[in-house]
Every structure is written in C-alpha cells, then in structure tokens.
Amino acid sequence: MTKLLLAFGLWCLAFVIALVGLITTGPGNPNFTGTVVFDFKPFCQNFIVQTEKGFVVLEWEDGTLFFGEGDSLVGPLHTMGLQSLNVVGRGAMTARFETWVPDLAAAQQVFRERCNLPPGTPLAGAARN
C-alpha cells in the first residue's frame, strides 16, 4: 500500500511539473517577415511571399488591399489557416495560408496555376533566388 501511495504521489508531482512547464514556455514566436514577390490584383486573390524559409502561398481574405510586389509582411506566415498579417506601413489584413514551396520555380508554377495564367506568362516579381 505504501508503494502504491508513493507511486501515485510521484505521478501527481510529475504531472504538476509538466503542466507548469507547458504554461510557462508557450508556443514561441510564430511571426516571420516576408516580402510580397508575386501579386496579380485585382484578377487573383492569391499572392506569394518570400521568407527566409522559402515561399508561402497566401489568399487574401480581408483588410487592406493596398499592397503589392516588394511590400513587407509581418505575422505568422508559416502557420496554417486564416492569419492576421501586418503590411508594413500600410495596415492590417487577413489572409489564408495555403501552402509552402521551397524554391522560386515552384512558387512561379503554383502562382500561375492559382491565378489561371498561361504557362509562358512572364512574372516580374521582386523574388530573390
């Protein structure tokens, strides 16, 4: 019986320590800074943002429309779903994270597909390879 009580007490202590650890550490900072590299407004709601981790495909949902290629965005650019982003110097917007692609060629292909552009359409974005 003593061993059972000791085991239960240790389990409770470990549970409390784990819970405190989860509460105090939190998820970290999911914010990234990126640059809009492909945008085809008003004909397409999708746009591509380049971050230090690659290229992110976003779909504009709400907020400022006054942004374009070369503008900086700050926010959870690599988090799935609907996100609140800040267009530096222009205001806030809501956009849906759709997918991530690792390189410029893949970003161009996805952008052409999402915006129904012919395969040979030149894209003059602000992308750095």
Backbone as CSV, one residue per row, in Angstrom:
resi,resn,N_x,N_y,N_z,CA_x,CA_y,CA_z,C_x,C_y,C_z
1,MET,0.819,-1.190,0.000,0.000,0.000,0.000,0.868,1.261,0.000
2,THR,1.966,1.232,0.730,2.863,2.377,0.802,3.471,2.655,-0.569
3,LYS,3.854,1.579,-1.282,4.430,1.756,-2.615,3.407,2.363,-3.571
4,LEU,2.172,1.969,-3.447,1.115,2.496,-4.293,0.905,3.993,-4.040
5,LEU,0.888,4.396,-2.778,0.747,5.814,-2.437,1.947,6.623,-2.910
6,LEU,3.157,6.058,-2.759,4.374,6.738,-3.204,4.352,6.917,-4.727
7,ALA,3.957,5.879,-5.466,3.888,5.963,-6.923,2.853,7.010,-7.354
8,PHE,1.697,7.015,-6.697,0.667,7.990,-7.025,1.142,9.415,-6.726
9,GLY,1.834,9.617,-5.643,2.364,10.935,-5.282,3.401,11.418,-6.292
10,LEU,4.278,10.522,-6.723,5.279,10.894,-7.725,4.622,11.232,-9.064
11,TRP,3.582,10.466,-9.424,2.877,10.739,-10.669,2.229,12.125,-10.619
12,CYS,1.604,12.454,-9.499,0.972,13.774,-9.333,2.003,14.889,-9.427
13,LEU,3.157,14.704,-8.798,4.227,15.698,-8.843,4.728,15.882,-10.280
14,ALA,4.943,14.797,-10.999,5.398,14.883,-12.396,4.357,15.585,-13.259
15,PHE,3.084,15.308,-13.026,2.008,15.942,-13.779,2.011,17.455,-13.556
16,VAL,2.139,17.879,-12.320,2.147,19.317,-11.998,3.361,19.992,-12.621
17,ILE,4.518,19.372,-12.555,5.732,19.954,-13.152,5.573,20.088,-14.668
18,ALA,5.029,19.056,-15.311,4.815,19.125,-16.761,3.824,20.216,-17.125
19,LEU,2.770,20.349,-16.363,1.756,21.368,-16.622,2.340,22.770,-16.472
20,VAL,3.105,22.999,-15.425,3.750,24.301,-15.217,4.718,24.594,-16.359
21,GLY,5.452,23.589,-16.804,6.382,23.773,-17.914,5.677,24.172,-19.196
22,LEU,4.560,23.547,-19.496,3.806,23.890,-20.695,3.235,25.301,-20.631
23,ILE,2.773,25.698,-19.462,2.178,27.020,-19.301,3.234,28.114,-19.419
24,THR,4.407,27.909,-18.837,5.417,28.963,-18.814,6.216,29.074,-20.101
25,THR,6.372,27.997,-20.867,7.187,28.094,-22.082,6.398,28.615,-23.264
26,GLY,5.135,28.265,-23.414,4.314,28.760,-24.511,4.780,28.254,-25.861
27,PRO,4.110,28.681,-26.931,4.406,28.176,-28.264,5.586,28.847,-28.950
28,GLY,6.139,29.903,-28.389,7.217,30.624,-29.054,6.647,31.731,-29.935
29,ASN,7.501,32.356,-30.699,7.083,33.450,-31.563,6.927,32.941,-32.987
30,PRO,5.691,32.819,-33.491,5.484,32.295,-34.841,5.619,33.353,-35.934
31,ASN,5.935,34.601,-35.567,5.979,35.676,-36.553,7.224,35.610,-37.423
32,PHE,7.008,35.832,-38.717,8.079,35.914,-39.691,7.893,37.194,-40.475
33,THR,8.958,37.655,-41.108,8.894,38.793,-42.013,9.132,38.265,-43.416
34,GLY,8.317,38.710,-44.344,8.464,38.277,-45.725,8.184,39.416,-46.683
35,THR,8.527,39.187,-47.946,8.332,40.178,-48.997,7.379,39.621,-50.050
36,VAL,6.383,40.414,-50.427,5.469,40.005,-51.487,6.263,39.989,-52.790
37,VAL,6.294,38.822,-53.453,7.068,38.713,-54.688,6.201,38.545,-55.927
38,PHE,5.010,37.980,-55.800,4.092,37.860,-56.928,2.691,38.264,-56.477
39,ASP,2.077,39.161,-57.253,0.753,39.658,-56.932,0.064,40.009,-58.246
40,PHE,-1.188,39.641,-58.401,-1.919,39.866,-59.647,-3.297,40.427,-59.347
41,LYS,-3.368,41.388,-58.392,-4.641,42.026,-58.058,-5.083,42.899,-59.220
42,PRO,-6.300,43.081,-59.468,-7.495,42.564,-58.809,-7.994,41.251,-59.417
43,PHE,-7.212,40.666,-60.321,-7.663,39.485,-61.048,-7.466,38.179,-60.289
44,CYS,-6.679,38.202,-59.224,-6.381,36.981,-58.470,-6.207,37.327,-56.997
45,GLN,-6.816,36.557,-56.118,-6.729,36.800,-54.682,-5.460,36.186,-54.076
46,ASN,-4.791,35.300,-54.811,-3.583,34.665,-54.300,-2.372,35.552,-54.528
47,PHE,-1.411,35.449,-53.629,-0.141,36.137,-53.790,0.938,35.301,-53.110
48,ILE,2.178,35.549,-53.497,3.321,34.775,-52.995,4.211,35.687,-52.168
49,VAL,4.625,35.170,-50.999,5.514,35.902,-50.097,6.775,35.075,-49.899
50,GLN,7.924,35.737,-50.020,9.198,35.059,-49.793,9.672,35.352,-48.378
51,THR,9.987,34.286,-47.629,10.549,34.409,-46.281,11.907,33.722,-46.269
52,GLU,12.546,33.728,-45.121,13.845,33.064,-45.022,13.730,31.545,-45.133
53,LYS,12.513,31.017,-45.027,12.293,29.570,-45.129,11.797,29.131,-46.500
54,GLY,11.595,30.042,-47.422,11.089,29.688,-48.739,9.965,30.609,-49.156
55,PHE,9.051,30.074,-49.940,7.952,30.859,-50.496,6.628,30.358,-49.941
56,VAL,5.755,31.299,-49.575,4.468,30.982,-48.975,3.363,31.459,-49.918
57,VAL,2.381,30.593,-50.158,1.227,30.941,-50.986,0.097,31.341,-50.040
58,LEU,-0.384,32.576,-50.202,-1.453,33.110,-49.366,-2.626,33.532,-50.235
59,GLU,-3.820,33.514,-49.650,-5.003,34.009,-50.322,-5.584,35.147,-49.493
60,TRP,-5.697,36.328,-50.100,-6.232,37.492,-49.410,-7.687,37.239,-49.048
61,GLU,-8.066,37.611,-47.804,-9.444,37.434,-47.331,-10.107,38.762,-46.966
62,ASP,-9.377,39.640,-46.240,-9.992,40.862,-45.738,-8.897,41.849,-45.355
63,GLY,-9.267,43.105,-45.223,-8.320,44.116,-44.772,-7.750,44.907,-45.939
64,THR,-6.596,45.486,-45.725,-6.011,46.374,-46.717,-5.736,45.661,-48.037
65,LEU,-6.058,46.345,-49.107,-5.743,45.871,-50.450,-4.569,46.648,-51.025
66,PHE,-4.078,47.620,-50.256,-3.024,48.496,-50.735,-1.657,47.904,-50.428
67,PHE,-1.344,46.824,-51.130,-0.022,46.211,-51.029,0.289,45.614,-52.389
68,GLY,1.546,45.369,-52.615,1.948,44.790,-53.890,3.349,44.237,-53.799
69,GLU,3.883,43.885,-54.948,5.216,43.300,-55.014,6.235,44.257,-54.402
70,GLY,7.058,43.708,-53.520,8.080,44.498,-52.840,7.697,44.919,-51.429
71,ASP,6.421,44.860,-51.073,5.982,45.234,-49.729,6.329,44.139,-48.715
72,SER,6.582,44.556,-47.488,6.915,43.617,-46.410,5.678,43.265,-45.595
73,LEU,5.587,41.986,-45.219,4.523,41.489,-44.355,5.139,40.912,-43.098
74,VAL,4.456,41.097,-41.975,4.906,40.516,-40.711,3.723,39.780,-40.097
75,GLY,3.992,38.563,-39.632,2.943,37.776,-38.998,3.262,36.298,-39.054
76,PRO,2.323,35.478,-38.673,2.535,34.023,-38.676,2.442,33.462,-40.097
77,LEU,3.440,33.769,-40.913,3.421,33.425,-42.327,3.538,31.933,-42.595
78,HIS,4.008,31.164,-41.626,4.166,29.722,-41.823,3.172,28.917,-40.987
79,THR,2.064,29.536,-40.608,1.056,28.856,-39.796,-0.187,28.628,-40.648
80,MET,-0.666,27.390,-40.677,-1.821,27.025,-41.498,-3.083,27.790,-41.087
81,GLY,-3.946,28.039,-42.074,-5.239,28.632,-41.796,-5.283,30.135,-41.980
82,LEU,-6.338,30.731,-41.468,-6.579,32.165,-41.568,-5.674,32.903,-40.584
83,GLN,-4.918,33.898,-41.083,-3.947,34.609,-40.254,-4.122,36.118,-40.380
84,SER,-3.840,36.803,-39.291,-3.833,38.265,-39.291,-2.404,38.714,-39.544
85,LEU,-2.201,39.490,-40.608,-0.865,39.920,-41.006,-0.800,41.434,-41.036
86,ASN,0.405,41.966,-40.863,0.626,43.402,-40.928,1.413,43.718,-42.195
87,VAL,0.841,44.576,-43.037,1.562,45.073,-44.203,2.303,46.307,-43.715
88,VAL,3.621,46.223,-43.641,4.431,47.281,-43.039,4.161,48.623,-43.738
89,GLY,3.731,49.604,-42.931,3.471,50.944,-43.430,2.125,51.126,-44.119
90,ARG,1.308,50.068,-44.180,0.045,50.181,-44.906,-1.171,49.724,-44.113
91,GLY,-1.015,48.828,-43.144,-2.159,48.389,-42.352,-2.226,46.881,-42.205
92,ALA,-3.346,46.438,-41.664,-3.530,45.012,-41.368,-4.388,44.352,-42.432
93,MET,-4.179,43.053,-42.588,-5.003,42.261,-43.490,-5.151,40.862,-42.928
94,THR,-6.144,40.166,-43.430,-6.345,38.770,-43.093,-6.119,37.964,-44.360
95,ALA,-5.297,36.929,-44.254,-5.006,36.074,-45.404,-4.967,34.625,-44.938
96,ARG,-5.274,33.738,-45.868,-5.267,32.304,-45.573,-3.973,31.693,-46.087
97,PHE,-3.228,31.044,-45.171,-2.030,30.299,-45.561,-2.504,29.067,-46.318
98,GLU,-2.053,28.918,-47.564,-2.472,27.777,-48.355,-1.403,26.702,-48.442
99,THR,-0.185,27.086,-48.773,0.890,26.096,-48.874,2.243,26.788,-48.843
100,TRP,3.260,25.983,-48.756,4.647,26.456,-48.732,5.375,25.746,-49.849
101,VAL,6.238,26.458,-50.575,7.074,25.850,-51.609,8.518,26.276,-51.384
102,PRO,9.475,25.389,-51.677,10.859,25.661,-51.304,11.630,26.589,-52.232
103,ASP,11.232,26.707,-53.505,12.070,27.490,-54.423,11.240,28.367,-55.354
104,LEU,11.942,29.234,-56.068,11.312,30.220,-56.937,10.532,29.567,-58.077
105,ALA,11.082,28.549,-58.713,10.403,27.889,-59.833,9.065,27.295,-59.394
106,ALA,9.052,26.638,-58.243,7.813,26.057,-57.718,6.814,27.162,-57.364
107,ALA,7.294,28.268,-56.818,6.410,29.390,-56.470,5.774,29.974,-57.728
108,GLN,6.558,30.127,-58.796,6.017,30.645,-60.053,4.954,29.706,-60.620
109,GLN,5.215,28.412,-60.583,4.264,27.434,-61.109,2.951,27.457,-60.325
110,VAL,3.045,27.462,-58.990,1.837,27.496,-58.154,1.060,28.786,-58.398
111,PHE,1.768,29.905,-58.506,1.110,31.194,-58.736,0.364,31.189,-60.068
112,ARG,0.999,30.695,-61.124,0.343,30.631,-62.432,-0.905,29.755,-62.372
113,GLU,-0.810,28.616,-61.674,-1.960,27.711,-61.567,-3.106,28.356,-60.795
114,ARG,-2.798,28.967,-59.651,-3.848,29.558,-58.802,-4.524,30.752,-59.471
115,CYS,-3.758,31.489,-60.285,-4.295,32.696,-60.916,-4.726,32.449,-62.362
116,ASN,-4.717,31.178,-62.787,-5.139,30.802,-64.144,-4.371,31.553,-65.224
117,LEU,-3.056,31.671,-65.036,-2.199,32.322,-66.018,-1.598,31.256,-66.935
118,PRO,-1.457,31.543,-68.224,-0.823,30.577,-69.123,0.608,30.269,-68.674
119,PRO,1.105,29.060,-68.961,2.438,28.652,-68.501,3.578,29.581,-68.906
120,GLY,3.480,30.239,-70.049,4.574,31.096,-70.503,4.496,32.530,-70.018
121,THR,3.505,32.858,-69.212,3.328,34.238,-68.757,4.525,34.680,-67.918
122,PRO,5.199,35.764,-68.343,6.343,36.239,-67.538,5.863,36.833,-66.216
123,LEU,6.593,36.535,-65.164,6.277,37.081,-63.836,7.434,37.985,-63.429
124,ALA,7.141,39.254,-63.268,8.170,40.218,-62.927,8.072,40.591,-61.461
125,GLY,8.301,39.626,-60.599,8.195,39.880,-59.165,9.518,40.321,-58.569
126,ALA,9.467,40.565,-57.275,10.652,41.023,-56.537,11.393,39.864,-55.883
127,ALA,11.298,38.660,-56.436,11.870,37.464,-55.794,13.386,37.443,-55.911
128,ARG,14.002,36.933,-54.853,15.446,36.685,-54.832,15.619,35.167,-54.855
129,ASN,16.423,34.669,-55.726,16.579,33.220,-55.823,17.588,32.675,-54.870
